[in-house]
Each structure stands twice: as structure tokens, then as C-alpha cells.
């Protein structure tokens, strides 16, 4: 942020907003924040981007985005999870690591065709499960992907 100018262009869910709307955003509604340095922002936005840009993605928008993406990758996912808000019954596992509800939106939002490899689903009511006690939710969505830009690397405990 040190290299940002005084007046970066502000976006919430891809809509340009003023500072008042930006400051009114509840921090608990934020999924991702992307900072675009002035040089790149100027290429993207013209003279308007001379001071850089800040893009905020809300949890609601991130859920809609990854739900749309995963729905195109698995008909079963689309049938069992008919809307983005229906994923409260889902435990997501990415590359063998269970995602918490709070980290899932920010992480899954970063999936693209370039980094996505596979998706498998387990419905525990079918009698198939992985460590049932560890995953209390009904559905387990197992995603394999290449490590992608923005993915936080965690050490096993």
C-alpha cells in the first residue's frame, strides 16, 4: 500500500464505489481484497488508475462466483447444492486440507480453469464418508487443484 497514491480507484464486487461506500463496508462481509499497483491500474483503468486500485470481493459475491464455477464442473454438485447459500451443508476439502467456513469463500473464489483439476462429492447419507466424526456436515466436496496465486500455504499441525 506504500506505493499507492492518495486516491486509488475503489471497487466492491466489481462496481466502482466512492470512499463513503467503501468505508461503510462491514469487515466481516469481506472475502478478498486485491491491491493493484498504480502502474498496472493505469494500464487497466487509464488515467483514472494513476493512484492504483483496490478491489474488494464480498462473501456473497465470492460464494456466487465459486458456486457458478463448481456447478459447471459437476452436475452432482449442481443438483445437491442448488444455490450458493445451500452450501452450509458442505465441508470443502482442497488438496487434502479441510477448509473452515470462513476460509472457504476466500480460497474457493480463486479457482479457475487454469488451476482446477477435479471435484468429487461424498453424500454421507449414502453411507460413504471420510472420517465421519471429523466432518459433521452432510456433503464433503473434495477438490484437487494446482496451487494458485493467492492461496495461503499452511503447515500441517
N, C-alpha and C positions, 0 to 999 in steps of 0.2 A: 504494500500500500504506500510505501515511502515514495515510490516513483510515480504515483498517481498525481494528477493535477488537482486544482481546487474544486472543479465541478465535473466529476465523472458523470457519464450518462447512466441513469438508473433504470433497471428493468425488474419487474416482478412477473414471473410466468410469461416471459417474452413480450410483455407490454411495457412500453416506456412510461415511467411514472415520475412525479416530482418528489422533492425531498420530504414533503409533508406525508405523502402516502408511504414513502419508504420508511420513515421513522415510525409510522403508525403500525407497521407490520409486527405482529407478535413473534418473538423469537422462537416460541415453541411450535410455530406453524412452518418453520423453515426446514427444508430438506437439504438443499445445496446452495452454495454461494460460489460463483465463479468471478474472478477478477481478471479483467482484460487490460493489459498494459496499454498506455497511450499509443504507442506505435502501431500495434495490431488493431486497436479500436479505431484509429483513424482510417486504416485500410477498410475496415468493416463498415464504419458509420460515416466516413467522410469527415469534414471539419467538425462536426458535432462530437466526434470521439477523440478530439485532441487531448483531453484530460483523462482518457481511459473510460472504462465501463465496468459496472457491477451488475451481474445477473443473479437474481435470487429465484430459486425454484421452491415453491411451497410443497408441503407434504401432499396436499390434494392433487396438485398438478403432477408431481413425481409418481404417485400411485397410478394415476390415469395413464401416464406415459409407459411405465413398465407393464401395467396390465394389458395395454394395447399390444405391446411388443410380445409378451409371453403368450397372449391369445393367438397370435399368428404362428407361434412355434408349436402349439399343442392344442388340438381340438378338445382333448380331455380337460385341459386346464380351463379352456373357454366354457365348457359345459359345467364343470364343477364349481368354478369361481366366475359366476355370470356378470359381476360388476367389480370395479376396483375396491369398493368398500366391503365386499364379501370376503376379502382375503384375511379377515380377522380369525378365520378358522384354519389358517395356513401357517406352517412352520417352514420357512425358506432355508435351504442349505445351499451355500455357494462354495464349490470346490472343497467339499467336505467339512465346511465350517458353518455351524448354525448361526443365523443372523437374528439378532434381537429385533423386536418390533420397531424399536426406534432407529436401528441402523439399516433395516431392510430397505426403506424407501430411498435413502441416500445412496445406497450401494446398487440396488437393482435398477435405479434410474440411469445408471451409467452403462447398462448392457446395450450392445449394438450388434448388427450382423457381423461386424469385423471381429468381435471378441466372443460371441456366443458360440458354444459347441453343442450342448444338448440339454434337454429337460426331461425329467422323469417324475411321475407322481405316484404317491402311495396314499390310498384311502384306508385308514386304519380299520374302518368298518368291514373291509374285505378280509380282515384277519391277517393282513401283511403289514409289518411295521419294522422300524429300526429302533431298537432300544425304547420301547413304548413309554417307559417312565420318564425318559429324557425329553420327549416331545409330546406335550399334553394336548396339542391341537389335533384336529381330525385329519387334515391333509398334510402331507410332507411333500414339498416341491424341491426336488434335487436338481440343481443347475450346475452345469460344468461350463466354464468359460476360461479363455485366456486371461491372464492378469491384465487389467486395463488401467489406463490413465485415470487417476483419481481414487483408485481402490487403495484403502489403507491396509498395509501389511501388518498383521498381528502375529505375535509369537505364541506358540502353543503353551498352555499353562501346565 
